[in-house]
Amino acid sequence: MERLTVVIFVLVVSSICSTFGQTCEGNCGKQLDSCSCHSTCTSLSSCCADYKEFCVDIFPYSGSIFGGTDFVILDASFNESSNIVCRFNNDTNTLGYVDENGQGHCISPLLYQTGWVPLHISSDNGTTFSQVGAWLSVHTGKLDSKFKATLDNSTKWQYYGTPNVGGTLEMAWNTSLVRAERVNIELWGYRETGEPYSEHWQAEWEYLYSLAKDHPNDGSFSFLPKPAENGFSSWELGAIRVSSSANPDGMRNVHAVWTEDHALAWHLEQKFRDDSAVWALDKCLAWDQLENQLPNFLSEIIDCPCTLAQARADTGRFHTDYGCDIEKGSVCTYHPGSVHCVRAIQASPKYAAGQQCCYDSTGAQVLTADSIGGSTPDRAHDWGSPPYRTPPRVPGESHWVYDVLSFYYCCLWSDNCHYYFKHRPSSDCRRYQSPSSAVVFGDPHFITFDGVSYSFNGKGEYSLVTSADKHLTIQGRTEPVNGDMIKATKLSAVAMREAASDVVEVRLLSGHNSLQVLLNQKALSFTEQSWMDLDGVFVFSPTSTNVTVMFPSGAGVEVRLREGTMATTVLLPEGFKDSTLGLLGKLNGDAKDDLILSNGQLVQNNSDPQELFNFGASWAISNTSALFTYDSTYLLETYYHAHRHDASFVPVFSVPENPDDPLYNQVSEICSGQGSQFCRYDILVGRNLSLGNATRLSYQSHISLVDDLKRVISCGWLSPPTNGKKEGTTYLQGAKVRLSCDDGFSLQGSSVRTCQENGQWFGEETTCVVPNNLPGIVAGSVIGAITIIVMITTIVLHSRKQKRKVCAASAPEEGMSSEAF
């Protein structure tokens, strides 16, 4: 009966909409009286007749932050007289056009921000902007290479003019990315002006000069660079644009393809080519003086994880740095010796600074005190920081200006890295605290933040995590396995929000073979980009079965599709301690108080299925607090217009032990060890061997994650002694560092230091000293003096003896009488 009521309601709304003719012009995202302009209306068939005309989609929906992408405005109608203007972020206009098929087009502009940008479209040359959409601006480092012009041997471009680097430079592009037979190839530069951290600090992208004009659009260009004239060599950072020759020189926001931003070594002044090391040292020293005057940002950035395993597991706070990715062959240009780097996802709160952490093949963190390839903090976060647009928050470019060009000056173009590392020292991991993890998987089974395991097979929508202190809400929806034929449920959707962020929902698509991500109840497409900057939240979805959601607090939610079920892991940093409630428990390190009902009562018996069921049911959400999307008759009937916990659905509480069951013998082959009870339930109750195996894998993955996130003790960097050296660059518990002295010096203290459980180095401080030879000198002097005395005494005695002999030989006879005397 309820289903019939909902169907009739939808039909009536559609009929009223057609009758009264309400319009979506100026109403996109709203629910009108007689029809809907909300994105859910398409699936509910309740849209106003002109919904797609005014609430538009575009293709492609994303492009480089540099602009130049030509996109089509889908479904909306235009005519030859339409003068299209597109307005981005309410302040940047570009001109569009109507093609031969009557489709409207626009060109994306050069922006100083990433993420979804509001888009308004006019067909009357900017008088009114009646159509509404959105554009995704993408960091150049995250943009697929097929959408960029490529620099052949980019290292050569960025070292050009240094010793033994010269000759012709070459670049290439896909000709379909520029709609023209002939093109201009232009150099654009970036710089930041004004006093840092003042309101006058500004970002500038400017056209500098053309490398070629009216060049055939054949997809390639080569040239022999020469030092720039007219002062242009003062621009040390930029990118090359390829655009139609029909455009005036340097015209902004035209259809074009760009190279990546890079250090413009190839166009620097002649002084650089005459002696690049001296030129670079002068720049390095000037940067050193500037850094001495700027605020210290190091104290407010997050510490690095101690190990590569921790860094890859802490997905709520760290993400792969695409410049050094172990999944892509560990090509680490700026971090030689490292195999993988991660970046802190969030910029620091006051200075918008970033953190980068790099690791070697053993999984140990690489420090700049030991290697040029070590982890380096950044004055400007590479990915920028809201509200973007002004330094040091401009994505990519601010980082280049303050952290990368200086690395070229001090380390790559000259051998003066000590200046760079004085201001960009690695932070070790002594203050790093791993997040705590909890998980929902299978039919569904729960492991709380403090490690309590239980099953809850209620049907409805429930609070997984709620934190009033951190304003975090994570909700889960369950539905029966295989309809109502099996009395067990599974997680089918997770919706979440932190403070005033966008609402992100991840749910099973029909057929349960992929995941769908919704942003504020509208489906997101990841066909073009796997990473999205949203309002107060980031989303990463490299495949249709894998989604990670990251919030400013450091909270992370991972959703993995396994055999038609959603394995959902929640990661919370230390700041959430004592502030969480819900099905995933109270995070405080005490397992005994994890299972608290919404009324504050504590579950008395964790092994009582009925008591656990009552606990779960108590966390059913209300209509007013629900974050979910109800865009189908089924969802409206089953959840929105019904009790959020279906009391009529009574699941199977315990695993049936029936030796005659045809699946019984196979259970022992698949399910073994810890967590086997979950695997057994999903096979013997869920009647699905694959599901049981997926449950086993999900459990093992969680155990591995917990192990990767275990606290690691670090004793911190240990310096080699002055006039000595050390062997070993790992500083974690149990690590040994061997110390020795240079030739001519003597070691005092311990030759081996061991990192102890208390975070202190065992052994005495090691020093290398000049050998002390005073005792030997004294002994030698004494022996020498004694030798001289003996020699003198011997000579004197010998002399006297000789005199007596002479006297005896010359005396008279009476001398004998005298002798007798």
Secondary structure, DSSP 8 states (H G I E B T S, - for coil): -HHHHHHHHHHHHHHHHHHHT---TTTTT-B-SSSB-STTHHHHT-B-TTHHHHB--EES-EEETT---EEEE-S----TT-B-EEEETTTEEEE-EE-TTS-EEEE----S--EEEEEEEESBTTS---EEEEEEEE-GGGS-GGGS-EETTHHHHHHTTSTT--S-EEEE--GGGS--SEEEEEEEEEEEESSTTSTT-EEEEEEEEEEEEEEE-SSEEEE------TTGGG--EEEEEEEETTS-TT-SS-SEEE---EE-GGG--HHHHH-HHHHHHHHHHHHHHHHHHS---GGGS----SBHHHHHH-TTTEEE-TTS-GGGT---TTSTT-SEEEEESS--TTT--EEEEEE-TTSBB-BTTT-TTSB-EESS-TT--TT-SSTT-STTHHHIIIIIHHHIIIIISSS-HHHHHHHS----STT----EEEEEETTTEEE-TT--EEE----EEEEEEEETTTTEEEEEEEEETTTTTSS-EEEEEEEEEETT---EEEEE-TTSSSEEEEETTEE---SS-SEEEETTEEEEEEETTEEEEE-TTS-EEEEEEETTEEEEEEEE-GGGTT--BSTT---SS-GGG--B-TTS-B-S-TT-HHHHHHHHHTTB--TTT------SHHHIIIIITS-SB-TT-----S----TTSTTHHHHHHH--STTHHHHHHHHHTT--HHHHHHHHHHHHHHHHHHHHTS---B-------TTEEEE----BTT-EEEEEE-TT-EEES-SEEEE-TTS-EES---EEE----HHHHHHHHHHHHHHHHHHHHHHHHHHHHHHHHHHHHH--THHHHHHH-
